[in-house]
Each structure stands twice: as structure tokens, then as C-alpha cells.
Amino acid sequence: MDGIYGEAVQRSLELLIAVGESYDAETLLPVTSAHVLACNPPTAGKGGTLFYEEMSGSGGKFIIPTTTNPACLDPWAWQEMGFDPGLYHAQMELTSVIAEMEAFLCHTCAPYLVGHAPRIGEHAAWGESSAVVYVNSVLGARTNREGTPSALAAGLTGRTPAYGYHLDKNRHGKLIVNVTAGLKGTTDYSTLGYFVGKIAQDKVPILNGIQPSVSQQELIALGAGLASSGSVALYHAVGVTPEAPTAEIAAGSNKIGPSDTFEFCRKDLQETEESLCSIEAEASDLVILGCPHVNINQIRTYLGAFSGRKVKDHIDAWILVQSGIKRYAKDLGYLDILESCGVRLVSNMCPSAAPVNYYRQKGYGGFATDSAKMCYLLSGAKQISAYYGKLESIVDAVSW
Ligand code: F3S
């Protein structure tokens, strides 16, 4: 606070203490990792960009492993994809400012897939709602939903205020959802997340009936759905996630009565899925799969679905990945096969961070996605018509 570690540390501590005071935090906690969001010019805006520049310019260096959320374009394929050179240069400038602070420039919403994964009980300071819910729920580490300034300040100081999900008392479940729908595949989990997020809002839900065989990518999809229709930062899946060996343990001292107990049945699954659709799958000229960025297993699932088929000429089909996972897919031969089917693996980018003008200039009339979060963001904020549904129905509609 007295400036001996430089202005960036001093300002960061001022900010963290102000946040802590507003939440009645009693102390600052040491954190082992941070993940900063708003790592692209459209999301950061002028204010965010200036903040990064000032912290970097005043000598700020991350003292704990700190990763970055997606860019607004694929830094390798932006030209082929028709992005504006001005946007590319602005992205590269911001990226280099963040690089000066010694971040790990993975530009992904799933940095835990490329080695950045706090362990159970560790305190962390992460932004990006889908990653926050994964860290809290699946890894059992502890983070609040940080904004860009507080995550950045935590990365520069290794500290965060002790409030919210860092404290045991706030990690217990407050409502129960009995899942009877018989879920299969990431879209079903995404739909469940979207349904429960609406009910839970910022409360911690306990989910009964998630099968122990649920895959990593299905849990990722579930968390992203929960964090998009609501602001859920932590859920418990009984018998699956680390703090929920039983529903009673997950609830702690909270008494959950009938008014806080819900069901998610087959009908809810179907109705929720349909509620997100504004067009038929056949009306899409853009396909966006892989929100949040996918693991190698999910790429193999996509490969299986597109294998032997060809995406129709007027349609662009994207799978969103971190560049290291794309490299892995290349080594395994998956990338070449997917490309021969007309599917592009798009690296380090979030389509919802791309400016709306990009979609207008490309003339996309509607898009199809298997992610409730992507559907919600692009159809809501960018007003692009959406088909939301299972992978098989999308593949059938967009390829020969
Ligand atoms: Fe990731 Fe963007 Fe989806 S940040 S979770 S690809 S909306």
C-alpha cells in the first residue's frame, strides 16, 4: 500500500480493499491463480483498454499464474474469416499490453483444459462466468465471479478479499432440482443448466440425478448454461462434484423445503430447448459449436457426427477451441478430417465478442448452435436468429 512494490500493486490493493469493504470482508486471502476477462477490444471498451494500459505501463507483473479469456477473432485465421484489419491490430495491441504483464496468453474460456486448474480448496480469482462455475463446482476450488479489474488486481498482488464463495457458509446449496429427464450429450446438459439458472438466479442449486458417468464436457456445458440464464457461480451434483457426497452435506445447515424443490423432466427438457429457438436448423448459414471451448473428446464427438458428410457450400461451420487443443487435434488427424468435411476449428476466439457489424457484413441470416449460452448471447445481444438443438439435428440440416 505504501508503494514500495510499485504503483500497479498499490492501485490493485486499493481496489481490492475497496471491494472487500463493500462486502464486509474481514481480510485478504492469498490466491494461487487468476483468469482475466475482457481481453478483447470490443468487450474491454475504451475504459478497460485504458485500465490494462495503465497497470501495464506502471510496471504491473502478474505474480501468480494468470490466464486470458478469448479474443474477438481468431489471430491466425482472421483474414480468411473476413475480419477487419483494424480490429485485428487493435486485438494484437491489447494482447501485447497484457503480455507485458506476463500473463499466459491462452485466450480461452476453458483454461483448465490447458493446464490452468486450481485444486480443491484453493482460493483463486477468476472472471468468465462459465469458468468460474467449473472451478467452484467441479474442481472444488474457490472463486467469486470476478470482473476484469478485480481479477487483474488479484493477479498482480496474489490477493483477493475474503467474501462470497471463499467462505464455507456461502457454498451450501439453497434449492434442489431432481433431474429425471434422462440426459444424453452436451446439449441436454446445457439445457438443464439454462433451466436451473433461471430458477436459481444467484443461489447455489443442488442437482439430484446426475449420473456419475457424466463427462467433463457435459459438466462444462451444464455450468455454462447455469451461468447464462442466471448468475450461478457454484452448483452441487450429488455423488459427482466434490462438495456433494450427499444432498444433506451439500446443503449444510440450510433447510430446503418443498417450495425450494423442483423437477427437471423430459417435458422441461423439450420445452426449454424449443424456447431458445427462433428458426429451423435449415435456415442457418452459420454453425457455432464449442461454447465453452471444447476438449479433445468433444472434438472427437464432432468428428464422428460430421464424418462422411460435407457442410453445404453457403454455410460456415465453426468449432471453438483453444489453440493448443487445435494442435492436439491436428496431431491426432482430427483436424484434417474435419476440414475436409467443411468444418473450421476456430482458435482462441469468442463469437459473442466479435462486433455485430462482422455478422451483418458477412450476411449471416441465422446461426445454429448446441450451446444454450451461445444461443442466449448471440441471439440476445446481437439479435441474430438462432436454432438451438442437438448436434445430430444440426449436422443433418447443414450438411449433405
Ligand atoms: Fe466461451 Fe464465448 Fe462461450 S467466452 S463460454 S465461447 S460465449
Residues whose N, C-alpha, C, O or C-beta is under 5 A from the ligand:
A	BS01	F3S	P70 C109 S130 G290 C291 P292 H293 M349 C350 P351 S352
